[in-house]
Amino acid sequence: DAGVTQSPTHLIKTRGQQVTLRCSPKSGHDTVSWYQQALGQGPQFIFQYYEEEERQRGNFPDRFSGHQFPNYSSELNVNALLLGDSALYLCASSFLASGGSSSTDTQYFGPGTRLTVL
Amino acid sequence: AQSVTQLDSHVSVSEGTPVLLRCNYSSSYSPSLFWYVQHPNKGLQLLLKYTSAATLVKGINGFEAEFKKSETSFHLTKPSAHMSDAAEYFCVVRPYTGTASKLTFGTGTRLQVTL
């Protein structure tokens, strides 16, 4: 059973560019959450997608956007990259019970994409 | 609002001795609490979770944690450390009810295991 997969593993961009990161959830999961982990810090929640819609968002600017596809995979897009966007970007997948209740979902994380902005 | 505070940024133990990683939480509602481990250049792995069932939670690799509401704590323990336990450990909180399932992470505790 494949776990959560992310691509690419590493990425180098320059300031002002745009980047797209990809995530495939664990088999049977329907929800994808994205987190940013700066060096030496804990992950920070960016947003979560369920039923192809953004259902919750953390304290990140509109430069960060996402999408979820019918097969539950997801993309994270970051526009106008800043040096401070350099981080490990983690994707987590989970299964929400019918009706979207979060009381039983457990999030499983992928290995992450290391983004370096020069 | 919810948050977790990991009381030690770095813990060093000898192999074979007990491990204690401390975590206090703050939550307006009954929380779900988790411990995740992150080995170098790896993703996050779930160690254990508390979701309002038994207050003593057993996880993988011999780790366990006890939920103490009166102390708002959820400390992680292991009776005997192994070299392979060296990693970064994160205490995590999430609201137990409702549709919001955002995870809030602590700042992490780096566990060093020496011979």
Interface residues (C-beta under 8 A of the other chain):
Chain A: V4 T31 S33 Y35 Q41 G42 P43 Q44 F45 Q48 R55 Q56 G58 L90 A92 S94 L96 G100 S101 S102 S103 T104 D105 T106 Q107 Y108 F109 G110 P111 G112
Chain B: S32 F34 Y36 K42 G43 L44 Q45 L46 K49 T51 F90 R94 P95 Y96 T97 G98 T99 A100 S101 K102 L103 T104 F105 G106 T107 G108
